[in-house]
């Protein structure tokens, strides 16, 4: 099994080179991390109607619209995704 950190970095590099299929490799590898972030945000904002899955999907769609260029590695991707989720929750 490949190292998840290196795999995400490779997918992001592939995306930067224009390989749009890399997004299909990236999401399954990072999805559970995104859901964990979203679940941690839920208790702070119970008034918000989005569940964790919907929050992940909305954040990912926003990131995809803006493009993944400039994202360097797994930690950077998760930080940007976390920020996107916070913006959605507000």
Secondary structure, DSSP 8 states (H G I E B T S, - for coil): ---HHHHHHHHHHHHHTT-TTHHHHHHHHHHHHHHHHHHHHHGGGTT----HHHHHHHHHHHHHHH-STT--SHHHHHHHHHHHHHHHH-
